[in-house]
Amino acid sequence: MTMPAMAESEHLPVQQAREGDSPAWDTLFRRYQLPLYVYVFELVRHEQTSLDLVQETFIAATKYIGGLRDDEKFGSWLFGIAHQKVLLHWRKKGGKEFLWEEIPDSPDESQDSPDDGIIRREQEAEFMKLLEQLPLPQRSALLLHFVEDFSIEEIARITETQAGTVKSRLHYAKKSLRKLWEAKNENPA
Amino acid sequence: MKTPREVLFERHWAARPKLDAIRREMVSKINHQGTEAQSYPKGLVFWFLGCSNTLWRELIFPSRRIWAGLAPIWVLLLVVNLSQRDEPQVTMDKASSSAGMAATFEQQQELLAQLIGPNEPVVAEPQKKYVPRPSSWRCFEIVTV
């Protein structure tokens, strides 16, 4: 099983794709199809809807690639489109679940002890299983952080929020996951 | 130990065939669009050729004798039409010749005047002045007559 490589470790043929080169698009789609699907699925929790949204994202990408200024930001640009598609889907559905309610400002990082705010690496995999229990804004930020290792600024751009808000969401997401993890360990049944 | 990324990808690995199908469909669409855009002028030529071929096969060839019979008539009409195009020039020639005729007429009149002399003007009698008279005079005149 070969995982798609991270964006910074590869050269993507964005310019060729912009010129309408189909093998270049094939490379780009191949690279991002699974990460996009994972991100969308973990937000909408429906297989066919997720596949449709990924396809819509690809269609929009081929349509608006001319508007992308920086080729290096193709990944975050593509995830931005997918994020907008998810929001649109939820608005159409009238889902109240996807209200992007704001949470308190980012706490000072110094307040977090190593065991408090930051999830230990060995626990991360288990924590991901508890991901769906998180509020959607936190889930979105955490997925973008884990799936593509996007920076705070990139996640802010994708979700169209402030960097401080993203920091806050990530902090509370990790904290919530830790609590859920502890609750699960206390009550294994 | 697996990373969260690996865990997530493993969880959704089963969706890959469907994602591959979407990718292939998208790429073939892009490929098709590109080919369509490149072959547009060639396609237009083929369309015209196809139309002319259909026209020949279905309209002209089955009734070729009739078309052949009509052909001399069309040629004749064409000749007539072309010959009628010269008409404005003839009209212009006519206009210019009428001006020449007027000049000749004037010359002839001058010659005639020289031969028979100039026409004397007829002196007209001066018109009698109307003098109003009393109406009793008229009665007098009747009596005297």
Interface residues (C-beta under 8 A of the other chain):
Chain A: M1 M3 P4 G20 S22 P23 W25 D26 F29 R30 Q33 L34 P35 Y37 V38 F41 E42 E47 S50 L51 V54 Q55 F58 I59 T62 R121 E122 E124 A125 F127 M128 K129 L143 F146 V147 D149
Chain B: M1 K2 T3 P4 R5 E6 V7 L8 F9 E10 R11 H12 W13 A15 R16 K18 L19 D20 I22 R23 E25 M26 V27 S28 I30 N31 Q33 G34
